[in-house]
Amino acid sequence: MKEVRVGRNTLRIAGIILNAVGLVFSQAPEMQQKIAELKQAVASNKQALAQYTWVEQVTISLKGEQKKQQNFQVRIGPDGKPQKQSLDQAQPQQSANGDARRRRGRVKEHVVEKKKEEYKDYADSIKSLIEQYVPPEKEMIEQAKAKGNIEVSPAPGSDGNYQLVFTNYVKPGDKMAIVFDKARNAIVSVAINSYLDDPKDVITAEIQFSSLPGGPNHVASVAINGVSKQLAIAIQNGNYQRL
């Protein structure tokens, strides 16, 4: 019978693999618990927020220059989605009859208006994309867990908080990091790195949460950056009132 020798490197590699497998299985119950905590917090929070109305301010900037600011009264509708009503007065329509100088400038105005529409559509696309991430949906969390696309670790620079990092959550190659405060059973922040149609059209977002006194946890601020077009969207939520 031929003698089979196993080298030390082979044994060392095998030991590393076994330790890694053991670590994964040892972390499984902890991960299950933390995912359950997140889902429970999101569900109860969503139900509590349905009892409130609040004011949302949206500021759109292009290359560092503010272009538009809108204010909305918001509440959660019967379908569980935010319903918004504008608080801004409608802008008066310009008269079609202008002087000769205005007529000569109509072509330029048309170009400017078309450009505004393009950036408005781009801003709307960005906001719609981020709304697919926040708040995280139960079904999406379950899909990410089933595919092994969630990692749990202590949150950097904080005591007692932990971080759940989701990959391939909405789109292939995207990433979402949720910092969760177990003591308060609440989300602290969400960081998103995603894109629109082209992976080169990078979209990032930083969302900060806050809690109402004796009330639910809520999105306090959102900072979205459309990198390729240098378009930024800042959202502030406040003036929460119980219905």
C-alpha positions as CSV (number, residue, x, y, z in Angstrom):
1,M,0.0,0.0,0.0
2,K,1.3,3.4,-1.0
3,E,1.9,5.8,1.9
4,V,0.0,9.1,1.6
5,R,1.7,12.1,3.2
6,V,-0.2,15.2,4.1
7,G,1.9,18.4,4.2
8,R,1.7,20.9,7.0
9,N,0.4,23.6,4.7
10,T,-2.4,21.4,3.6
11,L,-3.4,20.7,7.2
12,R,-3.1,24.4,8.1
13,I,-5.4,25.4,5.2
14,A,-7.9,22.7,6.1
15,G,-7.9,24.0,9.7
16,I,-8.5,27.5,8.5
17,I,-11.5,26.3,6.4
18,L,-13.0,24.3,9.2
19,N,-12.6,27.3,11.6
20,A,-14.3,29.6,9.1
21,V,-17.2,27.1,8.6
22,G,-17.5,26.8,12.4
23,L,-17.6,30.6,12.8
24,V,-20.3,30.9,10.2
25,F,-22.5,28.4,11.9
26,S,-21.8,29.9,15.3
27,Q,-22.9,33.3,14.1
28,A,-26.0,32.0,12.4
29,P,-28.3,32.2,15.5
30,E,-27.0,35.7,16.3
31,M,-27.6,36.9,12.7
32,Q,-31.1,35.4,12.8
33,Q,-31.8,37.3,16.0
34,K,-30.6,40.6,14.7
35,I,-32.5,40.3,11.4
36,A,-35.6,39.5,13.4
37,E,-35.0,42.6,15.6
38,L,-34.7,44.7,12.5
39,K,-37.9,43.4,10.9
40,Q,-39.9,43.8,14.1
41,A,-38.6,47.3,14.6
42,V,-39.5,48.3,11.0
43,A,-43.0,46.8,11.2
44,S,-43.9,48.4,14.5
45,N,-42.5,51.7,13.5
46,K,-44.4,51.8,10.3
47,Q,-47.6,51.1,12.2
48,A,-46.8,53.9,14.7
49,L,-46.0,56.4,12.0
50,A,-49.4,55.9,10.4
51,Q,-50.7,57.9,13.4
52,Y,-48.7,61.0,12.5
53,T,-48.4,63.7,9.9
54,W,-45.3,65.7,9.2
55,V,-43.7,68.3,7.0
56,E,-41.0,67.3,4.4
57,Q,-38.7,69.8,2.9
58,V,-36.9,68.8,-0.3
59,T,-34.0,70.8,-1.6
60,I,-32.4,70.1,-5.0
61,S,-29.0,71.5,-5.9
62,L,-26.9,71.2,-9.0
63,K,-23.1,71.6,-8.8
64,G,-23.5,73.1,-5.4
65,E,-26.2,75.7,-6.4
66,Q,-29.7,75.4,-5.1
67,K,-32.2,75.0,-7.9
68,K,-35.4,74.1,-6.2
69,Q,-37.0,73.8,-2.8
70,Q,-40.4,72.1,-2.1
71,N,-42.4,71.6,1.0
72,F,-45.0,68.8,1.6
73,Q,-47.4,67.7,4.2
74,V,-47.0,63.9,4.5
75,R,-48.8,61.0,6.1
76,I,-48.9,57.3,5.6
77,G,-51.8,56.2,3.3
78,P,-54.0,53.1,3.5
79,D,-51.5,51.3,1.2
80,G,-48.7,51.9,3.7
81,K,-47.0,54.4,1.3
82,P,-46.4,58.1,2.1
83,Q,-49.0,60.4,0.7
84,K,-47.8,64.0,0.0
85,Q,-49.6,67.3,-0.4
86,S,-47.7,70.3,-1.6
87,L,-47.6,73.2,0.8
88,D,-46.2,75.6,-1.8
89,Q,-48.2,78.2,-3.7
90,A,-48.5,77.6,-7.4
91,Q,-46.2,79.7,-9.5
92,P,-48.1,82.2,-11.7
93,Q,-48.1,81.4,-15.4
94,Q,-46.3,83.9,-17.6
95,S,-48.3,85.7,-20.2
96,A,-48.0,84.4,-23.7
97,N,-47.9,88.0,-25.0
98,G,-44.5,89.5,-24.4
99,D,-42.5,92.3,-25.9
100,A,-40.1,91.8,-28.8
101,R,-37.1,91.2,-26.5
102,R,-39.0,88.4,-24.7
103,R,-39.9,86.8,-28.0
104,R,-36.3,86.8,-29.1
105,G,-35.4,85.1,-25.8
106,R,-38.0,82.3,-26.2
107,V,-35.7,79.9,-27.9
108,K,-33.2,80.3,-25.0
109,E,-35.9,79.9,-22.5
110,H,-37.1,76.8,-24.2
111,V,-33.6,75.3,-23.9
112,V,-33.4,76.2,-20.2
113,E,-36.8,74.7,-19.5
114,K,-35.9,71.5,-21.3
115,K,-32.8,71.3,-19.2
116,K,-34.8,71.8,-16.1
117,E,-37.1,69.0,-17.1
118,E,-34.2,66.6,-17.7
119,Y,-32.8,67.3,-14.2
120,K,-36.2,67.1,-12.6
121,D,-36.7,63.6,-14.2
122,Y,-33.2,62.6,-13.0
123,A,-34.0,63.8,-9.5
124,D,-37.3,62.0,-9.4
125,S,-35.5,58.8,-10.6
126,I,-33.0,59.1,-7.8
127,K,-35.7,59.6,-5.1
128,S,-37.7,56.6,-6.4
129,L,-34.5,54.5,-6.3
130,I,-33.8,55.4,-2.6
131,E,-37.4,54.7,-1.7
132,Q,-36.8,51.1,-2.7
133,Y,-34.2,50.8,0.1
134,V,-35.8,52.9,3.0
135,P,-37.6,51.7,4.9
136,P,-36.3,48.2,4.3
137,E,-39.2,45.9,3.4
138,K,-39.7,42.5,5.1
139,E,-39.8,40.6,1.9
140,M,-36.6,42.2,0.6
141,I,-34.9,41.4,3.9
142,E,-36.0,37.7,3.7
143,Q,-34.7,37.5,0.1
144,A,-31.3,38.9,1.1
145,K,-31.1,36.5,4.0
146,A,-32.0,33.5,1.8
147,K,-29.3,34.4,-0.7
148,G,-26.7,34.9,2.0
149,N,-26.4,38.6,1.2
150,I,-26.4,39.9,4.8
151,E,-23.4,40.4,7.1
152,V,-23.6,41.4,10.7
153,S,-20.8,43.1,12.7
154,P,-20.4,45.7,15.5
155,A,-21.1,49.2,14.2
156,P,-17.8,51.2,13.7
157,G,-17.2,53.9,16.4
158,S,-20.2,53.0,18.6
159,D,-20.8,51.0,21.7
160,G,-23.6,48.5,21.7
161,N,-24.8,49.2,18.2
162,Y,-24.4,46.7,15.4
163,Q,-24.4,46.9,11.6
164,L,-26.2,44.9,9.0
165,V,-24.6,45.1,5.6
166,F,-26.8,44.1,2.6
167,T,-25.4,43.4,-0.9
168,N,-27.3,42.9,-4.1
169,Y,-30.3,44.2,-2.2
170,V,-32.1,46.0,-5.1
171,K,-29.6,45.8,-7.9
172,P,-26.6,43.6,-8.5
173,G,-23.5,45.0,-6.8
174,D,-25.3,47.6,-4.6
175,K,-24.7,47.9,-0.9
176,M,-26.8,49.1,2.1
177,A,-25.4,49.4,5.6
178,I,-27.9,49.7,8.5
179,V,-26.7,50.7,11.9
180,F,-29.1,49.4,14.6
181,D,-29.4,50.4,18.2
182,K,-30.5,47.3,20.1
183,A,-31.1,49.2,23.4
184,R,-33.7,51.4,21.7
185,N,-34.7,48.8,19.2
186,A,-34.4,51.4,16.4
187,I,-32.5,52.2,13.3
188,V,-29.8,54.8,13.7
189,S,-28.7,55.4,10.2
190,V,-28.6,53.9,6.7
191,A,-25.9,54.3,4.1
192,I,-26.6,53.3,0.4
193,N,-24.4,52.9,-2.6
194,S,-26.3,52.1,-5.7
195,Y,-26.9,53.2,-9.3
196,L,-29.6,53.9,-11.9
197,D,-29.5,52.0,-15.2
198,D,-25.7,52.1,-15.6
199,P,-23.4,51.0,-12.8
200,K,-21.3,54.1,-13.7
201,D,-24.2,56.4,-12.7
202,V,-23.4,56.0,-9.0
203,I,-26.1,57.1,-6.5
204,T,-25.2,57.4,-2.8
205,A,-27.4,58.3,0.2
206,E,-26.9,58.9,3.9
207,I,-30.1,58.6,6.0
208,Q,-30.2,59.7,9.6
209,F,-33.0,58.6,12.0
210,S,-34.4,60.2,15.1
211,S,-37.1,59.2,17.7
212,L,-40.1,61.3,18.7
213,P,-40.5,61.6,22.5
214,G,-42.7,58.7,23.4
215,G,-43.3,58.1,19.7
216,P,-41.9,56.2,16.8
217,N,-38.5,56.3,15.1
218,H,-38.4,58.2,11.9
219,V,-36.3,59.5,9.0
220,A,-34.9,62.8,10.2
221,S,-32.7,63.7,7.2
222,V,-31.6,62.3,3.8
223,A,-28.6,63.4,1.8
224,I,-28.7,61.9,-1.8
225,N,-25.9,62.4,-4.3
226,G,-26.2,61.8,-8.0
227,V,-22.5,61.6,-8.7
228,S,-22.3,61.8,-12.5
229,K,-24.5,64.8,-12.8
230,Q,-23.4,66.4,-9.5
231,L,-27.0,66.7,-8.4
232,A,-27.8,66.6,-4.7
233,I,-31.1,66.1,-2.9
234,A,-31.4,67.1,0.7
235,I,-34.6,66.0,2.6
236,Q,-35.5,67.2,6.1
237,N,-38.5,65.9,8.0
238,G,-40.0,67.7,11.0
239,N,-43.1,69.2,12.7
240,Y,-44.5,65.8,13.5
241,Q,-48.1,66.0,14.7
242,R,-50.3,63.2,15.9
243,L,-53.5,62.7,13.9
